[in-house]
Amino acid sequence: MSDSEPRIDVLVADDDPIVRFGLVMMLRGAPDVRVVAEAGDGAEAVELADRHAPDVVLMDIRMPGTDGLEATETLRRRRRAPQVVVLTTFDADAHVLRALRAGAAGFLLKDTPPDELVLAIRQVAQGRPVLSPEVTRRLIDRVAGGEQDTRRDAARRKLAPLADRERTVAIEIGAGRSNAEIAARNHIGLATVKTHVSAILTKLDLNNRVQIALLVHDAGLDSPQS
């Protein structure tokens, strides 16, 4: 790693020492990634995150005592919160939704290949989620079921403070479109789209685009027609 290349500090949290060992070994091959701590449960993950200030936390969902969900919620409330990627053995786990709503940057399966794991860490360290809105919606459709009806009214109330253009941008994000695509479809500048996205995150007290997509889906809002 060159002196100018930023290093990404990572904390690995999993109650299975064999899984932790495997993850650490995979990450050691990346010159710009450093594992600063390992935790065996959620409480230890929070404690070590406070001590080592990692950029990214790889968080197992199911752990004894304080599980990964509670730990994710706790960490994402921090002023300088690390990015959290939840680890799961399931490709459609209802618990993943709670983690995403709490501000996790995405999720990975535990058998994710090493190169994809490192790429995901680099992405979230730069503030980019590792789960596309399209995948998020498919995940919701598979596990949320009847929850959607109970969430719709609350989601629409939360979206109410948005101005008309911000609401349009939020719906576009829910459809999985990039900033460039949103700009082209709505005949506005890319910088304007970025301003709207920042305003949406601030007004709705959200962390990332995945949370916007989840909220739009919960509200039952359709994407603008092509």
ZIFEN-V430391 format. One record per pair of residues at least 12 apart in sequence whose C-alpha atoms are under 8 Angstrom apart, sorted by the first residue. I is the first residue (numbers start at 0). J is the second residue. D is the distance in Angstrom with one decimal. If there is no record, write none. Layout:
I | J | D
I | J | D
//
This chain:
0 | 30 | 5.3
0 | 31 | 5.9
4 | 31 | 7.2
5 | 31 | 6.7
6 | 31 | 4.7
6 | 32 | 5.8
6 | 33 | 7.1
7 | 31 | 6.0
7 | 32 | 4.8
7 | 33 | 6.1
7 | 53 | 7.7
7 | 54 | 6.0
7 | 55 | 7.4
7 | 121 | 7.5
7 | 124 | 7.0
8 | 32 | 6.1
8 | 33 | 5.0
8 | 34 | 5.9
8 | 35 | 6.0
8 | 52 | 8.0
8 | 53 | 4.9
8 | 54 | 5.2
8 | 55 | 6.5
9 | 32 | 7.1
9 | 33 | 6.0
9 | 34 | 4.7
9 | 35 | 5.8
9 | 36 | 7.2
9 | 53 | 5.3
9 | 54 | 6.0
9 | 55 | 4.9
9 | 56 | 5.7
9 | 57 | 7.4
10 | 34 | 5.8
10 | 35 | 5.8
10 | 36 | 5.0
10 | 37 | 5.8
10 | 38 | 7.6
10 | 44 | 7.7
10 | 47 | 8.0
10 | 48 | 7.2
10 | 53 | 6.1
10 | 55 | 6.5
10 | 56 | 4.7
10 | 57 | 6.2
11 | 23 | 7.6
11 | 34 | 7.3
11 | 36 | 6.5
11 | 37 | 4.8
11 | 38 | 6.2
11 | 44 | 8.0
11 | 56 | 6.0
11 | 57 | 4.9
11 | 58 | 6.5
12 | 37 | 5.8
12 | 38 | 4.5
12 | 39 | 5.8
12 | 40 | 6.4
12 | 41 | 7.2
12 | 44 | 6.0
12 | 56 | 7.3
12 | 57 | 6.0
12 | 58 | 4.9
12 | 59 | 5.9
13 | 37 | 7.9
13 | 38 | 6.3
13 | 39 | 5.2
13 | 40 | 6.3
13 | 58 | 6.6
13 | 59 | 5.1
13 | 62 | 6.9
14 | 38 | 7.4
14 | 39 | 4.2
14 | 40 | 5.7
14 | 59 | 7.7
14 | 62 | 5.7
14 | 63 | 7.4
15 | 39 | 7.2
16 | 39 | 7.6
19 | 37 | 7.3
25 | 113 | 5.5
26 | 113 | 7.3
26 | 117 | 6.7
29 | 117 | 7.1
32 | 117 | 8.0
35 | 51 | 6.8
35 | 53 | 7.1
36 | 51 | 7.4
39 | 62 | 7.7
40 | 62 | 5.5
40 | 63 | 6.3
40 | 64 | 6.9
40 | 65 | 6.3
40 | 66 | 6.5
40 | 67 | 7.4
41 | 62 | 6.9
41 | 63 | 8.0
41 | 64 | 7.3
41 | 65 | 4.7
41 | 66 | 5.0
41 | 67 | 5.3
41 | 69 | 7.2
41 | 70 | 5.0
42 | 64 | 7.6
42 | 65 | 5.4
42 | 66 | 7.8
42 | 70 | 6.6
44 | 70 | 7.1
45 | 70 | 6.2
45 | 73 | 7.5
45 | 74 | 6.5
52 | 81 | 7.3
53 | 81 | 6.2
54 | 81 | 5.0
54 | 82 | 6.2
54 | 124 | 6.3
55 | 81 | 5.3
55 | 82 | 4.7
55 | 83 | 5.7
55 | 84 | 7.4
55 | 120 | 6.9
55 | 123 | 7.4
55 | 124 | 6.4
56 | 81 | 6.6
56 | 82 | 6.2
56 | 83 | 4.8
56 | 84 | 6.2
57 | 83 | 6.1
57 | 84 | 5.0
57 | 85 | 5.9
57 | 86 | 6.6
58 | 71 | 7.7
58 | 83 | 6.7
58 | 84 | 6.0
58 | 85 | 4.6
58 | 86 | 5.6
59 | 85 | 5.7
59 | 86 | 4.6
59 | 87 | 6.3
60 | 85 | 6.3
60 | 86 | 6.3
60 | 87 | 6.4
60 | 94 | 7.5
60 | 95 | 7.8
67 | 85 | 7.6
68 | 94 | 7.4
68 | 97 | 7.1
68 | 98 | 5.7
71 | 83 | 6.8
71 | 98 | 6.6
71 | 101 | 6.9
71 | 102 | 7.7
71 | 103 | 6.9
72 | 98 | 7.3
72 | 101 | 5.3
72 | 102 | 7.4
75 | 101 | 7.0
75 | 102 | 6.2
75 | 103 | 7.6
82 | 103 | 6.7
82 | 104 | 6.2
82 | 123 | 6.4
82 | 124 | 6.7
82 | 126 | 7.8
83 | 102 | 7.7
83 | 103 | 4.8
83 | 104 | 5.7
83 | 105 | 7.4
84 | 103 | 5.8
84 | 104 | 5.6
84 | 105 | 5.2
84 | 106 | 5.2
84 | 107 | 7.0
85 | 98 | 7.3
85 | 103 | 7.0
85 | 105 | 6.5
85 | 106 | 4.6
85 | 107 | 6.3
86 | 106 | 5.8
86 | 107 | 5.1
86 | 108 | 5.7
86 | 109 | 5.8
87 | 106 | 7.3
87 | 107 | 6.4
87 | 108 | 5.0
87 | 109 | 5.8
88 | 108 | 5.4
88 | 109 | 5.7
88 | 110 | 7.7
89 | 108 | 6.8
90 | 108 | 6.8
91 | 138 | 5.6
91 | 141 | 6.9
91 | 142 | 6.7
92 | 138 | 7.8
92 | 142 | 6.8
93 | 142 | 5.5
93 | 143 | 6.9
96 | 138 | 7.9
96 | 139 | 7.3
99 | 209 | 7.2
99 | 210 | 6.7
100 | 210 | 5.8
100 | 213 | 7.4
102 | 205 | 7.3
102 | 206 | 5.7
102 | 207 | 7.0
102 | 210 | 6.9
104 | 123 | 6.4
104 | 127 | 7.4
104 | 128 | 4.7
104 | 129 | 6.4
104 | 130 | 7.4
104 | 207 | 7.3
104 | 209 | 7.4
105 | 128 | 5.7
105 | 129 | 5.0
105 | 130 | 5.0
105 | 209 | 7.9
106 | 129 | 6.9
106 | 130 | 6.8
126 | 207 | 7.9
128 | 207 | 7.4
128 | 208 | 7.5
128 | 209 | 7.0
130 | 209 | 7.4
131 | 175 | 6.7
131 | 209 | 7.3
132 | 172 | 7.4
132 | 173 | 6.2
132 | 174 | 6.8
132 | 175 | 4.9
132 | 208 | 7.9
132 | 209 | 6.0
132 | 212 | 5.9
132 | 213 | 7.8
133 | 173 | 8.0
133 | 174 | 6.9
133 | 175 | 5.7
135 | 209 | 7.4
135 | 212 | 7.8
135 | 213 | 7.3
136 | 212 | 7.9
136 | 213 | 7.3
136 | 216 | 7.1
147 | 217 | 5.8
150 | 217 | 5.8
150 | 218 | 7.1
151 | 217 | 5.2
151 | 218 | 4.4
151 | 219 | 6.4
152 | 218 | 6.8
153 | 218 | 7.7
154 | 214 | 5.8
154 | 215 | 7.3
154 | 217 | 5.9
154 | 218 | 4.9
155 | 218 | 5.2
157 | 203 | 6.8
158 | 203 | 7.2
158 | 214 | 8.0
160 | 202 | 7.2
161 | 199 | 7.0
161 | 202 | 7.4
164 | 195 | 7.7
165 | 195 | 5.6
165 | 196 | 7.4
165 | 198 | 7.7
165 | 199 | 6.5
167 | 223 | 7.9
168 | 181 | 6.9
168 | 192 | 7.3
168 | 195 | 7.1
168 | 196 | 7.2
169 | 196 | 7.5
169 | 199 | 7.4
169 | 211 | 6.5
169 | 212 | 7.3
169 | 215 | 7.0
170 | 212 | 7.5
170 | 215 | 6.2
170 | 220 | 6.9
170 | 221 | 7.2
170 | 222 | 5.7
170 | 223 | 7.4
171 | 222 | 6.1
171 | 223 | 7.1
172 | 208 | 7.0
172 | 211 | 7.0
172 | 212 | 5.9
173 | 211 | 6.7
173 | 212 | 3.9
173 | 213 | 7.1
173 | 215 | 5.7
173 | 216 | 6.7
173 | 222 | 7.3
174 | 212 | 7.4
174 | 222 | 5.8
175 | 212 | 7.7
178 | 192 | 6.2
178 | 193 | 7.0
184 | 225 | 8.0
//
